[in-house]
């Protein structure tokens, strides 16, 4: 019976310590699960964390820097994904506007495609220039 109790005890303590050692997740939008706003120090990206965040960080500067790096990496991945979608959408608009072998060309749609704002791509470009100079 004692080995069974010890096994149960060790499995519970290992699951509790892994819960506290895992970084808490975050969100780029405020929700009831992530109500506390933080901001990365270098790039000033706002993100939201749960109420256990400060206790998890526990004034550990290295841990916080690594966490911020993860937030910024996730932000960049999101920008890359949005930019790829915007590029694909623009290319599709240009393709439709050009018609088939030049027949049915839609100048208005082509103008819209060429003037289309690609905000994620622009932000990503700015991000890249900051990263290369900083």
PAZAPA-4460 file (N, C-alpha, C; in steps of 0.05 Angstrom, whole numbers, plus 32768, in hexadecimal, padded with zeros to 4 digits):
% residues 134
    n_x    n_y    n_z   ca_x   ca_y   ca_z    c_x    c_y    c_z   seq   type   mol
   8010   7FE8   8000   8000   8000   8000   8011   8019   8000     1      X     A
   8027   8019   800F   8039   8030   8011   8045   8037   7FF5     2      X     A
   804E   8023   7FE5   8058   802B   7FCB   8043   8038   7FB9     3      X     A
   802A   8030   7FBC   8015   803C   7FAC   8010   8059   7FB5     4      X     A
   8011   805E   7FCF   800E   8079   7FD9   8025   808B   7FD0     5      X     A
   803E   8080   7FD1   8055   808F   7FC9   8053   8095   7FAB     6      X     A
   804B   8082   7F9B   8048   8086   7F7E   8033   809C   7F79     7      X     A
   801D   809B   7F86   8008   80B0   7F83   8013   80CB   7F8C     8      X     A
   8022   80CC   7FA2   802D   80E6   7FAB   8040   80F1   7F97     9      X     A
   8053   80E1   7F8D   8066   80EB   7F79   8059   80F4   7F5F    10      X     A
   8045   80E5   7F56   8038   80ED   7F3E   8029   8108   7F41    11      X     A
   801D   810C   7F58   800F   8125   7F5E   8023   813C   7F60    12      X     A
   8039   8139   7F6E   804C   814F   7F71   805A   8155   7F56    13      X     A
   805F   8141   7F46   806C   8146   7F2C   8059   8155   7F1A    14      X     A
   803F   814F   7F1B   802C   815D   7F0A   8029   817A   7F14    15      X     A
   802A   817E   7F2E   8027   8199   7F38   8040   81AA   7F31    16      X     A
   8058   819E   7F34   8070   81AE   7F2D   8071   81B3   7F0F    17      X     A
   8068   81A1   7EFE   8068   81A6   7EE2   8054   81BC   7EDB    18      X     A
   803E   81BD   7EE9   802A   81D2   7EE5   8036   81EE   7EEA    19      X     A
   8046   81EF   7F00   8051   8209   7F07   806A   8210   7EF7    20      X     A
   8077   81FC   7EEB   808F   8201   7EDC   8089   8208   7EBF    21      X     A
   8072   8200   7EB5   806A   8207   7E9A   8062   8224   7E98    22      X     A
   806B   8232   7E83   8063   824E   7E80   8045   8250   7E7A    23      X     A
   8038   8263   7E87   801C   8267   7E82   8018   8271   7E65    24      X     A
   8001   826A   7E5A   7FFC   8274   7E3F   7FF3   8291   7E40    25      X     A
   7FF0   829D   7E29   7FE8   82B9   7E28   7FD6   82BD   7E10    26      X     A
   7FCC   82D5   7E0D   7FBB   82DC   7DF7   7FC2   82F8   7DEE    27      X     A
   7FBD   82FD   7DD4   7FC1   8319   7DCB   7FA8   8329   7DCE    28      X     A
   7F92   831D   7DD7   7F7A   832B   7DDD   7F71   8325   7DFA    29      X     A
   7F65   8339   7E06   7F5D   8336   7E22   7F44   8323   7E23    30      X     A
   7F45   8310   7E35   7F2E   82FE   7E39   7F2B   82FA   7E57    31      X     A
   7F16   82EC   7E5E   7F12   82E7   7E7B   7F28   82D5   7E85    32      X     A
   7F33   82C4   7E74   7F49   82B2   7E7C   7F64   82C1   7E7E    33      X     A
   7F67   82D5   7E6E   7F80   82E5   7E6D   7F79   8303   7E70    34      X     A
   7F75   830B   7E89   7F6C   8326   7E8E   7F82   833B   7E93    35      X     A
   7F9A   8332   7E98   7FB0   8344   7EA0   7FC1   834C   7E88    36      X     A
   7FC3   8365   7E82   7FD3   836E   7E6B   7FF0   8372   7E73    37      X     A
   8001   8368   7E62   801E   836C   7E64   8027   8377   7E49    38      X     A
   803F   8380   7E47   804A   838A   7E2E   8068   8382   7E2D    39      X     A
   8070   8377   7E16   808C   8370   7E13   809C   838A   7E14    40      X     A
   80B3   8388   7E21   80C3   83A0   7E26   80D1   83AB   7E0D    41      X     A
   80DA   8399   7DFC   80EA   83A3   7DE5   80D8   83AC   7DCE    42      X     A
   80C4   839C   7DC7   80B3   83A3   7DB0   8098   83AE   7DB7    43      X     A
   8092   83AF   7DD1   8079   83BB   7DDB   8060   83AD   7DCF    44      X     A
   8061   8393   7DCF   804A   8383   7DC5   8038   837D   7DDD    45      X     A
   801F   8386   7DDC   800D   8380   7DF3   8004   8363   7DF1    46      X     A
   8003   8356   7E09   7FF8   833B   7E0B   7FEB   8338   7E26    47      X     A
   7FDB   8324   7E29   7FCB   8320   7E41   7FD2   8305   7E4E    48      X     A
   7FD3   8305   7E68   7FDA   82ED   7E77   7FC5   82E8   7E8D    49      X     A
   7FC7   82CF   7E98   7FB4   82C9   7EAE   7FBF   82D4   7EC8    50      X     A
   7FAF   82D1   7EDD   7FB6   82DC   7EF7   7FCE   82CE   7F04    51      X     A
   7FD5   82B7   7EFB   7FEC   82A8   7F07   8007   82B0   7EFB    52      X     A
   8006   82C2   7EE7   801F   82C8   7ED8   8035   82D3   7EEA    53      X     A
   802F   82E7   7EFA   8044   82F4   7F0B   804F   82E0   7F1F    54      X     A
   803E   82CF   7F29   8048   82BA   7F3C   805A   82A7   7F2E    55      X     A
   8053   82A0   7F15   8064   828D   7F05   807F   829A   7EFF    56      X     A
   807F   82B3   7EF7   8098   82C1   7EF0   80A9   82C4   7F09    57      X     A
   809D   82CB   7F1F   80AA   82CD   7F39   80C3   82DE   7F38    58      X     A
   80C1   82F5   7F2B   80D8   8308   7F29   80F1   82FC   7F1C    59      X     A
   80EE   82E8   7F0C   8105   82DC   7EFE   8108   82E9   7EE3    60      X     A
   811C   82FB   7EE1   8120   830B   7EC9   8126   82F9   7EB1    61      X     A
   8135   82E5   7EB4   813C   82D3   7E9E   8123   82C5   7E94    62      X     A
   8112   82BC   7EA6   80F9   82AE   7E9F   80E7   82C1   7E90    63      X     A
   80E6   82DA   7E99   80D5   82EE   7E8D   80DF   82F5   7E71    64      X     A
   80F9   82F8   7E6D   8104   82FE   7E52   80FE   82E7   7E3F    65      X     A
   8101   82CE   7E48   80FA   82B7   7E37   80DD   82B7   7E30    66      X     A
   80CC   82BD   7E43   80AF   82BE   7E3E   80A9   82D3   7E2A    67      X     A
   80B4   82EB   7E2D   80AF   8301   7E1A   80B8   82F9   7DFE    68      X     A
   80CF   82EC   7DFC   80D9   82E3   7DE2   80C5   82D0   7DD5    69      X     A
   80B9   82BF   7DE5   80A4   82AD   7DDB   808B   82BC   7DD1    70      X     A
   8083   82D1   7DE0   806D   82E1   7DD8   8073   82EF   7DBD    71      X     A
   808B   82FB   7DBB   8092   8309   7DA3   8095   82F6   7D8B    72      X     A
   809F   82DE   7D90   80A1   82CA   7D7A   8085   82C2   7D70    73      X     A
   8073   82BF   7D83   8057   82B8   7D7B   804A   82CF   7D6C    74      X     A
   8050   82E7   7D74   8045   82FF   7D66   8050   82FF   7D4A    75      X     A
   8069   82FA   7D46   8075   82FA   7D2B   8069   82E4   7D1A    76      X     A
   8066   82CC   7D26   8059   82B6   7D17   803D   82BD   7D0E    77      X     A
   802F   82CB   7D1F   8014   82D4   7D18   8015   82E8   7D01    78      X     A
   8028   82FB   7D02   802B   830E   7CEC   8032   8300   7CD2    79      X     A
   8044   82EC   7CD3   804C   82DD   7CBC   8034   82CF   7CAF    80      X     A
   8024   82C3   7CBF   800C   82B5   7CB6   7FF8   82C9   7CA9    81      X     A
   7FF4   82DF   7CB6   7FE1   82F3   7CAB   7FEC   82FF   7C91    82      X     A
   8006   8304   7C90   8013   830F   7C78   8010   82FC   7C61    83      X     A
   8015   82E2   7C66   8012   82CE   7C51   7FF6   82CE   7C46    84      X     A
   7FE2   82D0   7C58   7FC6   82D0   7C50   7FC0   82E9   7C3F    85      X     A
   7FCB   8300   7C48   7FC6   8319   7C39   7FD3   8318   7C1D    86      X     A
   7FEB   830D   7C1C   7FF8   830A   7C02   7FE8   82F8   7BEF    87      X     A
   7FDF   82E2   7BFA   7FCF   82CF   7BEA   7FB5   82DC   7BE0    88      X     A
   7FA8   82EB   7BF2   7F90   82F9   7BEA   7F95   830D   7BD4    89      X     A
   7FAA   831C   7BD7   7FB1   8331   7BC3   7FB7   8323   7BA8    90      X     A
   7FC7   830E   7BA9   7FCE   82FF   7B90   7FB5   82F5   7B82    91      X     A
   7FA2   82EB   7B92   7F89   82E1   7B87   7F79   82F7   7B7A    92      X     A
   7F78   830E   7B87   7F6A   8326   7B7C   7F77   832E   7B61    93      X     A
   7F91   832E   7B60   7F9F   8336   7B48   7F99   8322   7B32    94      X     A
   7F9A   8308   7B39   7F94   82F3   7B25   7F78   82F6   7B1A    95      X     A
   7F64   82FB   7B2C   7F49   82FF   7B23   7F46   8318   7B12    96      X     A
   7F54   832D   7B1A   7F52   8346   7B0C   7F5E   8345   7AF0    97      X     A
   7F72   8334   7AEC   7F7E   8331   7AD2   7F6E   8320   7ABF    98      X     A
   7F5A   8312   7AC9   7F4A   8302   7AB7   7F59   82EA   7AAC    99      X     A
   7F4D   82DE   7A98   7F59   82C6   7A8B   7F66   82CF   7A71   100      X     A
   7F81   82CD   7A6F   7F90   82D6   7A58   7F8A   82F2   7A50   101      X     A
   7F85   8302   7A65   7F80   831F   7A5F   7F63   8325   7A59   102      X     A
   7F52   8311   7A56   7F36   8316   7A50   7F27   8319   7A6B   103      X     A
   7F15   832D   7A6C   7F06   8331   7A84   7F16   833F   7A9A   104      X     A
   7F29   834F   7A91   7F3A   835E   7AA4   7F29   8372   7AB4   105      X     A
   7F2D   8373   7ACE   7F1D   8385   7AE0   7F31   8399   7AEC   106      X     A
   7F32   83B1   7ADF   7F45   83C6   7AE8   7F3F   83CF   7B04   107      X     A
   7F26   83D0   7B0C   7F1F   83D9   7B27   7F29   83C5   7B3C   108      X     A
   7F25   83AC   7B37   7F2E   8397   7B49   7F4D   8397   7B4A   109      X     A
   7F5A   839B   7B34   7F77   839D   7B33   7F81   83B5   7B44   110      X     A
   7F73   83CB   7B41   7F7A   83E3   7B51   7F77   83DD   7B6F   111      X     A
   7F61   83D0   7B76   7F5C   83C9   7B92   7F72   83B6   7B9D   112      X     A
   7F7A   83A3   7B8C   7F8E   8390   7B94   7FA9   839F   7B99   113      X     A
   7FAF   83B0   7B86   7FC9   83BF   7B89   7FC9   83D3   7BA0   114      X     A
   7FB2   83DC   7BA8   7FB0   83EF   7BBE   7FAA   83E2   7BD9   115      X     A
   7FA7   83C7   7BD8   7F9F   83B8   7BF0   7FB4   83BC   7C06   116      X     A
   7FAB   83C3   7C1D   7FBD   83C6   7C35   7FC4   83AA   7C3F   117      X     A
   7FDD   83A6   7C43   7FE6   838D   7C4D   7FF4   8392   7C68   118      X     A
   7FE3   8398   7C7C   7FEC   83A2   7C96   7FFF   838F   7CA4   119      X     A
   7FF8   8375   7CA3   800A   8362   7CB1   8025   8361   7CA4   120      X     A
   8026   8362   7C8A   8040   8362   7C7B   8050   837B   7C82   121      X     A
   8042   8392   7C83   804F   83AB   7C89   805A   83AA   7CA6   122      X     A
   804A   83A0   7CB9   8054   839E   7CD4   806B   838B   7CD6   123      X     A
   8069   8375   7CC8   807F   8361   7CC8   8099   836D   7CBC   124      X     A
   8096   837D   7CA7   80AD   838B   7C9B   80B9   839E   7CAF   125      X     A
   80A9   83AD   7CBD   80B3   83BF   7CD2   80C1   83B0   7CE8   126      X     A
   80B5   8399   7CF0   80C0   8388   7D05   80DC   837E   7CFC   127      X     A
   80DE   8376   7CE3   80F8   836C   7CD9   810D   8381   7CD9   128      X     A
   8105   839A   7CD1   8119   83AF   7CD1   8122   83B7   7CED   129      X     A
   810F   83B4   7D01   8117   83BA   7D1D   812A   83A4   7D26   130      X     A
   8123   838B   7D1F   8134   8375   7D28   8150   8376   7D1D   131      X     A
   8153   837F   7D04   816D   8380   7CF7   817E   8397   7D01   132      X     A
   8171   83AC   7D0B   8180   83C4   7D14   8184   83C3   7D32   133      X     A
   8174   83B2   7D41   8176   83B3   7D5E   8183   839C   7D6A   134      X     A
***
